[in-house]
């Protein structure tokens, strides 16, 4: 298989994968707030984590044992798109009279099928790269850059359509998902495991990945992945509404940041595109421990700059927050995924990626955003209260970074 051709095909896969998510992830909180569902924002973001506790692991097992990953990827995307389109329709038809139960359950079903695709698309990419004789650590980050570009394109599309504050953003997501479902079927085949002989119940169910907790270094890695995962959805859920809330102050009303919040926030994803390309260098030179520490302390700055900034003379602090997000997200999510890929046997790759998703976007993100909802509901009744909330989140990330530095032992496996 031509290496240039497969890289291009995987780039398009990555673009579409994250375009689906980018349509609503950073603007849904604003829509919910304007629709009178602001007190439930945390639950809408937390449910992504709740379904990630189970669904990625289950789908990883299915992909490892029974259904080729590219076919399962297609099925998950078309199912997610159908439920997301239904969510959009209900939200549009109900308008300002929409209530929690009207859209929460259809939205939940959509993300239940979308969240496993994050790990499945990684498995499809890693398998295709391996078949082509390419080094995943070096070849995957540039491919993943297109995912971030897809996320940005979708964010801008929703912004310029005027859909940040209405349910049309869900239609955009559904359209991307339907397109990706078809495209997934064109991906190279990902063969299921054909291990023969008598297997244990644990092996038959694909639960071998959980044995990684028997290794102290891997156990610590997954625990801290869960703890840092608590920060992943906080700014996605609240940054858009936070910046838009400055419109209540005549000094900031009409500023670019308030009028085009999604475009300002997209600077975070633009930063991602640059930081992804740095991952092979940083992993090779500094190892997974230092790279993860860089990510953790970048989260500290991400939240602190939000607390200090405003859309006027302090907009440069918002911009700095967006810039450090690229380091915070990529050096954690992508480096962590590559680390897991290199540490586990080939026959449990999909299961292990599902486990990583469970700990980060599952347990970590769900608990983290629910706690964040309580913090925001208590403090964010004024600009000063918002600052207090962001400082609390920054302090949390700082403590996690210090503890990780003390407890985790590095490994050189990602360099091999």
C-alpha positions in Angstrom: 0.0 0.0 0.0 1.4 3.4 -1.0 2.5 5.2 2.2 1.4 8.7 0.9 -2.0 7.4 -0.1 -2.7 5.7 3.2 -1.6 8.8 5.1 -3.9 11.0 3.1 -6.8 8.6 3.7 -6.2 8.5 7.4 -5.9 12.3 7.5 -9.4 12.6 6.0 -10.7 10.0 8.5 -9.2 12.1 11.3 -10.7 15.3 9.9 -14.2 13.9 9.8 -13.9 12.2 13.2 -13.4 15.4 15.0 -15.6 17.6 12.8 -18.5 15.6 14.2 -17.5 16.6 17.8 -16.4 20.2 17.0 -19.9 21.1 15.8 -21.3 21.1 19.4 -18.6 20.4 22.0 -17.6 24.0 22.7 -20.9 25.7 22.0 -23.5 23.3 23.5 -23.1 24.9 26.9 -24.1 28.3 25.5 -27.2 26.8 23.7 -28.3 25.1 27.0 -27.8 28.3 28.9 -29.9 30.3 26.5 -32.5 27.6 26.4 -33.0 27.8 30.2 -31.1 24.6 30.9 -27.9 26.2 32.3 -28.1 24.4 35.6 -27.9 21.1 33.7 -24.8 21.9 31.5 -22.6 19.7 33.6 -24.9 16.7 33.1 -24.8 17.0 29.3 -21.0 17.0 29.4 -20.8 14.4 32.1 -22.9 11.9 30.2 -20.1 11.7 27.6 -17.9 10.4 30.5 -20.6 8.1 31.9 -21.1 6.3 28.6 -17.3 6.2 28.1 -17.1 4.1 31.3 -18.6 1.2 29.4 -19.1 1.8 25.6 -15.4 2.3 24.4 -14.4 -0.8 26.3 -17.3 -2.9 24.9 -16.7 -1.7 21.4 -13.0 -2.3 21.7 -13.7 -5.9 22.8 -16.0 -6.3 19.8 -13.4 -4.9 17.4 -10.7 -7.1 18.9 -12.7 -10.3 18.8 -15.6 -10.2 16.3 -16.2 -7.2 14.0 -13.4 -5.4 12.1 -12.8 -2.0 13.6 -13.5 -0.1 10.4 -17.0 -1.7 10.1 -17.8 -1.1 13.7 -16.7 2.5 13.3 -19.2 3.0 10.5 -22.0 1.5 12.4 -21.3 3.6 15.5 -21.2 6.8 13.5 -24.4 6.3 11.6 -26.3 5.4 14.8 -24.8 8.4 16.6 -25.8 10.7 13.7 -29.4 9.5 13.7 -29.8 10.3 17.4 -28.1 13.6 17.1 -30.4 14.6 14.2 -33.3 13.7 16.4 -31.9 15.8 19.2 -31.6 18.8 16.8 -35.2 18.3 15.6 -36.7 18.2 19.1 -34.6 21.2 20.2 -35.7 23.2 17.2 -39.4 22.3 17.4 -39.6 23.0 21.2 -37.7 26.2 21.0 -37.6 28.1 24.3 -40.0 25.6 25.8 -37.5 22.7 25.7 -37.0 20.9 29.0 -34.2 18.6 30.2 -36.0 15.3 29.4 -36.9 16.4 25.8 -33.3 16.3 24.5 -31.1 14.7 27.2 -31.9 11.1 26.4 -31.6 11.3 22.6 -28.4 13.2 23.1 -27.2 10.5 25.5 -27.8 7.8 22.9 -25.9 9.8 20.3 -22.8 10.2 22.5 -23.0 6.6 23.6 -22.2 5.6 20.1 -19.9 8.4 19.3 -17.5 8.1 22.2 -16.2 4.6 21.3 -15.3 5.9 17.8 -12.5 8.0 19.3 -10.6 4.8 20.3 -11.8 2.8 17.2 -10.5 5.5 14.8 -7.1 5.3 16.6 -7.1 1.5 16.2 -8.0 1.8 12.5 -5.2 4.3 12.0 -2.5 2.4 14.0 -3.4 -0.9 12.1 -3.2 0.8 8.7 0.2 2.4 9.6 1.6 -0.9 10.9 0.5 -2.7 7.7 2.4 0.0 5.7 5.5 -0.4 7.8 5.3 3.1 9.3 6.3 4.1 12.8 3.1 5.1 14.6 4.9 7.5 17.0 6.3 9.5 14.0 3.5 9.0 11.5 0.4 9.4 13.6 0.7 13.0 15.0 0.7 14.7 11.6 -2.4 12.6 10.7 -4.1 13.6 13.9 -3.5 17.3 13.1 -6.2 17.0 10.5 -8.6 16.0 13.2 -8.0 19.3 15.0 -8.4 21.1 11.7 -11.7 19.3 11.2 -12.8 20.4 14.7 -11.9 24.0 13.9 -13.7 24.0 10.6 -16.8 22.7 12.3 -16.6 25.3 15.1 -16.2 28.1 12.6 -19.1 26.8 10.5 -21.4 26.7 13.5 -20.2 30.2 14.5 -20.7 31.8 11.1 -24.1 30.0 10.7 -25.2 31.7 13.9 -25.9 28.3 15.5 -23.8 28.7 18.7 -26.9 29.5 20.7 -29.4 27.1 19.0 -29.9 23.4 18.2 -28.8 23.7 14.6 -25.3 22.8 15.8 -26.6 19.3 16.3 -27.7 19.0 12.7 -24.2 20.0 11.6 -22.8 17.2 13.8 -25.2 14.7 12.4 -24.3 15.5 8.8 -20.6 15.0 9.4 -21.4 11.7 11.2 -23.4 10.3 8.3 -20.6 11.2 5.8 -18.0 9.6 8.1 -20.1 6.4 8.4 -19.8 5.9 4.7 -16.2 6.8 4.5 -15.2 4.4 7.3 -16.2 1.5 5.1 -13.4 2.4 2.6 -10.7 2.0 5.3 -8.2 -0.9 5.2 -9.4 -4.0 6.9 -8.6 -4.4 10.6 -8.6 -8.2 11.2 -10.0 -9.5 14.4 -8.0 -11.8 16.7 -7.9 -15.4 15.6 -6.3 -16.8 18.7 -7.0 -20.5 18.9 -7.2 -22.9 21.8 -9.1 -22.8 25.0 -9.3 -19.4 26.5 -10.3 -18.1 29.9 -13.6 -16.3 30.4 -11.6 -13.1 30.9 -9.8 -13.6 27.6 -13.0 -14.4 25.8 -14.6 -11.2 27.0 -11.6 -9.2 26.1 -11.0 -8.1 29.7 -7.2 -8.8 29.5 -6.5 -5.1 29.3 -7.5 -4.7 32.9 -4.6 -6.9 33.8 -2.5 -3.8 33.1 -3.4 -2.7 36.6 -1.2 -5.5 37.9 1.8 -3.4 36.6 2.5 -0.6 39.1 3.7 1.9 36.5 0.6 1.3 34.3 -1.7 1.4 37.3 -0.3 4.8 38.3 -0.5 6.0 34.7 -4.2 5.1 34.4 -5.1 6.5 37.8 -3.5 9.9 37.0 -5.1 9.7 33.5 -8.4 9.5 35.2 -7.6 12.4 37.6 -6.4 14.7 34.8 -9.3 13.6 32.7 -11.4 15.5 35.2 -10.2 18.7 33.6 -11.0 17.7 30.0 -14.6 18.9 29.7 -14.6 21.9 32.1 -13.6 24.6 29.6 -15.6 22.9 26.8 -18.7 23.1 28.9 -18.3 26.6 30.4 -15.8 28.7 28.4 -18.3 29.8 25.7 -21.0 30.8 28.1 -18.4 32.4 30.4 -17.1 34.7 27.7 -20.5 35.4 26.3 -21.7 36.5 29.7 -19.5 39.6 29.5 -22.1 41.0 27.1 -24.1 42.0 30.2 -21.4 44.6 30.9 -21.7 47.6 28.4 -17.9 47.9 28.4 -17.5 44.5 26.7 -20.8 44.2 24.8 -20.1 44.0 21.1 -16.4 43.1 21.4 -15.2 40.4 19.0 -14.6 37.9 21.7 -18.3 38.2 22.9 -19.8 38.2 19.4 -17.6 35.4 18.0 -16.8 33.3 21.0 -16.4 30.1 19.0 -13.8 31.7 16.8 -11.8 32.9 19.8 -12.0 29.5 21.4 -10.9 27.9 18.2 -7.5 29.3 18.8 -7.2 26.4 21.3 -7.5 24.0 18.4 -5.2 26.0 16.2 -2.6 25.6 19.0 -3.3 21.9 19.0 -2.3 21.6 15.3 1.1 23.0 16.1 1.6 21.1 19.4 0.7 17.7 17.8 3.7 18.0 15.6 5.9 18.5 18.6 4.9 15.2 20.3 7.4 12.9 18.5 10.3 15.3 19.5 9.2 15.7 23.1 8.4 12.0 23.6 11.7 11.0 22.2 13.7 13.6 24.1 11.9 13.8 27.4 9.9 10.5 27.8 6.2 10.1 28.8 6.6 11.4 32.4 7.9 14.8 31.5 5.5 15.1 28.6 2.6 14.4 30.9 3.9 16.8 33.5 4.1 19.5 30.9 0.4 18.8 30.0 -0.7 19.0 33.7 0.9 22.3 34.4 -0.4 23.6 31.1 -3.9 22.9 32.5 -3.0 25.1 35.5 -2.2 28.0 33.1 -5.3 27.3 31.0 -7.7 27.8 33.9 -5.7 30.6 35.6 -5.6 32.8 32.4 -9.4 32.4 32.2 -9.7 33.7 35.7 -7.5 36.7 35.0 -8.8 37.7 31.6 -11.7 39.6 30.0 -12.9 40.4 26.4 -11.5 43.9 26.5 -8.1 44.9 27.6 -7.6 41.5 29.1 -8.4 39.5 25.9 -4.7 38.7 25.5 -5.0 36.5 28.6 -7.9 34.6 27.0 -5.6 34.2 23.9 -2.8 32.8 26.1 -5.3 30.4 27.6 -6.2 29.2 24.2 -2.5 28.8 23.2 -1.6 26.6 26.3 -4.6 24.4 25.7 -2.8 22.8 22.7 -0.1 21.6 25.1 -2.5 20.7 27.8 -4.7 18.5 25.6 -2.3 17.0 23.1 0.6 16.2 25.4 -2.0 14.3 27.6 -4.4 12.7 25.2 -2.3 11.8 22.2 0.9 11.1 24.0 -1.1 8.9 26.4 -2.7 7.0 23.6 0.7 6.4 21.9 2.2 5.3 25.2 -0.6 2.7 25.7 -0.2 1.5 22.1 3.5 0.8 22.7 3.0 -0.8 26.2 0.4 -3.5 25.4 0.5 -6.6 23.3 -1.0 -6.3 19.8 -4.0 -8.6 20.4 -5.4 -6.2 23.1 -4.7 -2.8 21.5 -8.3 -1.9 20.9 -9.2 -3.1 24.4 -6.4 -1.1 26.0 -7.3 2.1 24.0 -10.9 1.6 25.3 -9.5 1.3 28.8 -7.6 4.6 28.4 -10.8 6.2 27.1 -12.7 4.8 30.1 -10.2 6.3 32.6 -10.0 9.7 30.9 -13.2 10.6 29.0 -15.1 8.1 31.2 -14.6 8.1 35.0 -12.4 11.2 35.0 -14.4 13.5 32.8 -17.8 12.5 34.2 -16.9 13.1 37.8 -14.8 16.2 37.0 -17.5 18.0 35.1 -20.2 17.3 37.7 -18.0 18.7 40.4 -17.2 21.6 38.1 -21.0 22.2 37.7 -21.3 22.5 41.5 -18.4 25.0 41.6 -19.8 27.1 38.8 -23.4 27.0 40.2 -22.1 28.2 43.5 -19.5 30.8 42.5 -20.3 32.0 38.9 -22.9 34.6 39.7 -20.6 37.5 39.0 -17.3 38.1 37.1 -15.4 37.8 40.4 -17.2 34.5 41.1 -16.2 33.2 37.7 -12.6 34.0 38.5 -12.8 32.1 41.7 -14.2 29.1 39.9 -11.3 29.1 37.4 -8.7 29.5 40.1 -10.2 26.4 41.9 -9.8 24.4 38.7 -6.2 25.6 38.3 -5.4 24.6 41.9 -6.7 21.1 41.2 -4.5 20.6 38.2 -1.5 21.9 40.1 -2.0 19.3 42.9 -2.4 16.5 40.3 0.9 17.6 38.6 2.9 17.6 41.9 1.6 14.1 42.9 2.3 12.6 39.4 5.9 14.0 39.6 6.4 12.2 42.9 4.8 8.8 42.1 5.2 7.9 38.4 8.3 6.2 37.1 9.2 6.9 33.5 9.6 4.4 30.7 11.6 4.5 27.5 9.3 2.2 25.6 7.7 4.9 23.5 11.1 5.7 22.0 11.7 2.1 20.7 
